[in-house]
Amino acid sequence: MSQSRLKSWWRGVRPRVLAFPIYCIVRLLLATVRIEVVGREKCTGGPYLLAGWHGRTMLATKVFRGDGIWTIISLSNDGNMQTRIFQRFGFRVIRGSTGRGGARALAESIKVLRQGGWMAFTPDGPRGPSQVVQPGIVRMSQKAQAPMVPMGVSANRRWLINSWDRYMVPKPFSRAVMIFGDAVTVPADADEETLEAARLQLEAEIKRVEAEAEARMGHAH
């Protein structure tokens, strides 16, 4: 088998081979992490769009494990592996991204929200820029009439991966916090100016609660 064919074969089988070991490692690691959740009582009823940065998703797999929350994962090979991992944590997955399958994913997400489902969304994903809210979540909120709830996440001891999103991995036996901020709503008849204002408001609120989480864990932000 040529090197190019070998690489192609490995890309295809990698999600199936690696997803379960990674899931086991993450679950074992998170079992040692003590997470304080602040402000979740703000989310009563629903549906809600839970919004946090792409680089802070790991702790959410423990906080929301088995809750049946929906999320969007890209159609890439890495997305195939992420899908298998998140499904093992009890998430429901819609496939798509801004670059591929985005319109279908948006339509499916709006349908889920209108039926009362909750969604967890990384509004700066899947490729950034980091900590910049993309407009898709705002239009989703408008069409489904589901409030967007900002979330901030931090851990006192962690690794920050050298990636575009500075992905955070808590160290074993660390303390962590997840803070729910104030919901951002979008009127059904919002014009472009109102949509942009909601986007900026959500971005500012995620940054605010992220800074609060960082401060609680002893980090300058």
Secondary structure, DSSP 8 states (H G I E B T S, - for coil): --HHHHHHHHHHHHHHHHHHHHHHHHHHHHHT-EEEEESGGG--SS--EEE--GGG-HHHHHHTTTS--EEEE-SSHHHHHHHHHHHHTT-EEEE--SSSSHHHHHHHHHHHHHTT--EEE-TTTTT--TT---THHHHHHHHHT--EEEEEEEESSEEE-SSTT--EEE-TT-EEEEEE---B---TT--HHHHHHHHHHHHHHHHHHHHHHHHHTT---
